[in-house]
Amino acid sequence: MVAEWATVRVKAPAKINLALQVLGVRPDGYHELRTVFQSIALADTLTFRAEPGPFRIACDDAACPTDATNLVWRAAARVWTAAGRRGAPRDVSVKIVKRIPVQAGLGGGSADGVAALRALAVLWRVNLTTRRVRRIAATLGADVPFFLDGGTAIGVGRGDVLMAQPDRPRASVVIVIPRFGVSTREAFGWWDEDASLATLPDQRDKPHRVDDRCGGVNDLEAPVAARHPAIARLVRALRRRGARQAAMSGSGSAVFGLFDRRTDADQVARRLAARGWRVLVTSTVNRSGYARLARPTCLRGPRDLPMKEGIV
Ligand code: C5P
């Protein structure tokens, strides 16, 4: 059943949030969101190799967990069960080349989780229905389902109920990565604290629509910037230097600026890097571009490896 000598490689592209409204706290403790997700070309590369032994993950970024808390591990456990196998997953080693900074609000862990679902469905020859994959993705994390299709999508509920949006013109994206990270849980906790102190307007009065009119709004930005003032300074710096939109991504700590021209993005990135900031330049990716980027490739294995099956 397992192609024992097979190796499957897959890219896991990141996201930014073009807008993010927090509408309130739900009975399940999560926050009700209206957000606009946008895929970007910045991606991790994951290589899954079938070889005897316990399931293991290696990563070139020490900040990335390699134990069962990694979404790759949790995704593997779900595909293993779906393949009708018992116990913990085994006989696969995973190598993650991490290019998406961790705790940055760029969805790196979630993107890797979906990459694992795709790659292991191929490696273990599991034909997962789209419905089952969606169900698994939603249990892995609130923003994980977005990474099944990528592109531009509005996310409501916990961020997991998605409405695909028409492609937008490609933009160059400058991403500044502060030296501190922010955990998603922490950022929402700060939003709770500040909302209870009534230092924020009542979020529930906000319109229940997210579209171009609220582009650039991120309701998590103020509570995070209140604890990390560098965030607000970076957003201002990107706007001053010509970004047509600048904001913190998701729960931070990364801040992005959108530029129509790559040359402008490169110039702004060089200036910020010269001042000591860690900066990346990438571009937005539409839905079809995402499908091409995120498709697994089989490096070694039997010719009949069913690349068209599963969720690829
Ligand atoms: O779903 P995920 O595990 O990625 O979420 C991490 C944490 O972020 C949750 O435990 C919760 O504290 C917070 N969160 C939230 N509301 C959301 C998404 C995440 O409160 N819509």
Residues whose N, C-alpha, C, O or C-beta is under 5 A from the ligand:
A	BS01	C5P	G29 Y30 H31 L33 L140 G141 A142 D143 G157 R158 G159 T184 R185 F188
